[in-house]
Amino acid sequence: MEKVWDELKKIEAQAEQIQSEAQDRAKKMVLLAKKDAEKLVENSKTYAEAESRKLHLMAIEEANRDRNEQLKANAETVANLKSKAEKRIDKAVLVVVNAVLEDSAL
């Protein structure tokens, strides 16, 4: 009977050892998982910042293109209006001169 008790004590000691080792391994696995998660979060931040910079530069480039197109369109409109004004200046001067002469004749 004593042999059985000794054998049970050995088995119980082995079970405790296995349980202790399993807890240690579980703690190590949790720490590794936590470190990996922290790395993933840091990498995500880095990638997000890079993507943000890229999108910002693209937005600036698009805004510059739109502005340049608008400036070009405005310059064409100004040139067109100036050309029309130059063509009509002689008529405007003539109308003003006639209006002044008619007023002075009265």
C-alpha positions, 0 to 999 in steps of 0.5 A: 500500500505504501508503494501505491502512495509513493507512486501517487505522490510521484504522479502528483508531483509530476502533475504539479510540475507539468501544471507549473511548466504549462503556466510558465509557457502560457505566461511567455506566450502571452508576453510574446503575443503582447509584444507582437501586438505592440509591433503591429500597432507601431507598424500600422501607425508608421504605414498610416503616417506614410499613407497620410503623407502620400495622400497629402502630397497628392492633394497638393499636386491636384490643387496646384493642377486645378489652380494652374488650369483656372489661371490659364482659363482666367488669362484667356478670358482676360485676353478675350475681354481686352481684345473686345474692349480694344475693338470697341474703344473707337466706337466708345470715343466717338459716342462720347465725343458726339454726346459732348458736341451735341450738349455743347451745341444746345 
